[in-house]
Amino acid sequence: MTEWIRVEDRKPEVGQLVVGWLKRHKEPACLRFEEGGIWRELVMFDPDEDREDKVSHWMPLPKGPDE
């Protein structure tokens, strides 16, 4: 199993989809890391809101199933 990575230690590649831990809500979210260090939540009510400074940890998404 993949371990959580602290944002202070390393950030994902630009365009990478990850599971991020939202500090304020204390719950995971599916995020895309974008240029300029912006965390974009993929399912949210305000698509223009970024999650910068709200994400404390992240981990890569698991590999998809073999068909």
C-alpha positions as CSV (number, residue, x, y, z in Angstrom):
1,M,0.0,0.0,0.0
2,T,1.2,3.5,-0.8
3,E,2.0,5.8,2.1
4,W,0.8,9.4,2.5
5,I,3.4,12.0,1.3
6,R,3.7,15.3,3.1
7,V,3.2,18.2,0.8
8,E,6.2,19.9,2.5
9,D,8.4,16.9,1.5
10,R,7.3,16.5,-2.2
11,K,4.6,17.6,-4.6
12,P,3.1,15.4,-7.4
13,E,3.9,15.9,-11.0
14,V,1.9,18.6,-12.8
15,G,-1.3,17.0,-14.2
16,Q,-1.1,14.0,-11.9
17,L,-4.3,12.8,-10.3
18,V,-3.9,11.9,-6.6
19,V,-5.8,11.4,-3.4
20,G,-5.3,14.4,-1.2
21,W,-6.0,14.9,2.5
22,L,-8.0,18.1,3.1
23,K,-6.9,19.6,6.4
24,R,-10.0,21.7,7.1
25,H,-12.5,18.9,6.4
26,K,-10.3,16.0,7.7
27,E,-11.3,13.9,4.7
28,P,-9.8,12.7,1.4
29,A,-10.5,14.1,-2.0
30,C,-9.6,13.3,-5.6
31,L,-7.3,16.1,-6.8
32,R,-5.3,17.2,-9.8
33,F,-2.0,19.0,-9.2
34,E,-1.8,21.9,-11.7
35,E,0.9,24.4,-12.8
36,G,1.6,27.1,-10.3
37,G,1.2,24.7,-7.4
38,I,-2.6,24.7,-7.6
39,W,-4.6,21.7,-6.2
40,R,-7.9,21.3,-8.2
41,E,-10.6,19.2,-6.6
42,L,-12.3,17.0,-9.3
43,V,-15.7,16.9,-7.6
44,M,-16.7,20.1,-5.8
45,F,-19.4,22.7,-5.8
46,D,-17.1,25.6,-6.9
47,P,-14.8,24.5,-9.7
48,D,-12.9,27.8,-9.7
49,E,-11.8,27.3,-6.0
50,D,-8.4,25.7,-5.6
51,R,-7.2,23.8,-2.6
52,E,-3.8,25.4,-2.2
53,D,-2.8,25.5,1.5
54,K,-5.6,23.2,2.4
55,V,-3.9,19.9,1.3
56,S,-1.5,18.5,3.9
57,H,-0.7,15.0,2.4
58,W,-1.2,13.2,-0.9
59,M,-0.7,9.7,-2.5
60,P,-0.9,8.5,-6.1
61,L,-4.1,6.8,-7.3
62,P,-3.8,3.1,-7.5
63,K,-3.2,1.4,-10.9
64,G,-6.5,0.5,-12.7
65,P,-7.7,-3.0,-12.8
66,D,-6.4,-5.5,-15.4
67,E,-9.2,-6.4,-17.8
